[in-house]
Amino acid sequence: MYQKRQLRYNSSTGFGFAPSRQYGRNIFNIKTFVIYVAMFLLSLLYIGLMA
């Protein structure tokens, strides 16, 4: 049951794999969060430079 949920979660985020069954969810949550923050900061910096 957990395996099915894990695979569905990973495929929904665009990653079809996980480093480990126990920690895959946390690792991918942190990774996607960092990516979103980096994109947000880059867009702010770009807007600031263009203004």
C-alpha positions as CSV (number, residue, x, y, z in Angstrom):
1,M,0.0,0.0,0.0
2,Y,2.8,2.5,0.9
3,Q,4.7,1.5,-2.2
4,K,1.8,2.3,-4.5
5,R,1.2,5.7,-2.8
6,Q,5.0,6.5,-3.1
7,L,5.1,5.6,-6.8
8,R,2.0,7.7,-7.5
9,Y,3.4,10.6,-5.6
10,N,6.8,10.5,-7.3
11,S,5.2,10.3,-10.8
12,S,3.0,13.2,-10.0
13,T,6.0,15.4,-9.1
14,G,7.8,14.4,-12.3
15,F,10.3,12.0,-10.7
16,G,9.6,8.4,-11.3
17,F,12.1,7.2,-8.7
18,A,13.0,7.6,-5.1
19,P,16.4,7.2,-3.3
20,S,14.7,5.1,-0.6
21,R,11.2,4.2,0.3
22,Q,11.4,5.7,3.8
23,Y,12.9,9.1,2.9
24,G,11.9,9.6,-0.7
25,R,9.0,11.8,0.1
26,N,10.9,14.1,2.4
27,I,13.8,14.4,0.0
28,F,11.6,15.3,-2.9
29,N,9.6,17.7,-0.9
30,I,12.7,19.6,0.1
31,K,14.1,19.5,-3.4
32,T,11.0,20.8,-5.1
33,F,10.7,23.5,-2.3
34,V,14.3,24.7,-2.9
35,I,13.7,24.8,-6.7
36,Y,10.6,26.8,-6.3
37,V,12.3,29.3,-3.9
38,A,15.3,29.6,-6.3
39,M,13.0,30.3,-9.3
40,F,11.1,32.9,-7.2
41,L,14.3,34.7,-6.2
42,L,15.6,34.6,-9.8
43,S,12.4,36.1,-11.1
44,L,12.5,38.8,-8.5
45,L,16.1,39.6,-9.3
46,Y,15.3,39.7,-13.1
47,I,12.4,42.1,-12.5
48,G,14.6,44.3,-10.3
49,L,17.3,44.5,-13.0
50,M,14.8,45.3,-15.7
51,A,13.1,48.0,-13.7
